[in-house]
Amino acid sequence: MIQGEGNRGRKESHGIEKRELVKCPYQDCDKGLVEAMFGSRAECHQCDGFGFVDKETGEALPEREIIRQLVIRLAHQRMEAKKKICELQRSNQYLQQRLMDWERGR
């Protein structure tokens, strides 16, 4: 729950709690869709068509909560990608310096 939304029987917090999501366990679910009769596709009833369920409960989350959780995941992935880019840039600078030192020493 976001601070300021009011207390509706839930504990108020200062941010959005990250929840573990897992792929929908229903064997016929493919990214939230299942094969229906005559080859048509329909939303999976177990995950409400999102393809993910809560890891702890195995239940589908409300649309608003799924969106929040996916935004959290995306932000985390972006942060990890930025860290990796910084590591690669430092490594590249180090290797370029080593190459320049080696070329001067020939």
Secondary structure by P-SEA (a helix, b strand, c coil): ccccccccccccccbbbbbbbcccccccccccbbbcccccccccccccccccccccccccccaaaaaaaaaaaaaaaaaaaaaaaaaaaaaaaaaaaaaaaaaaac
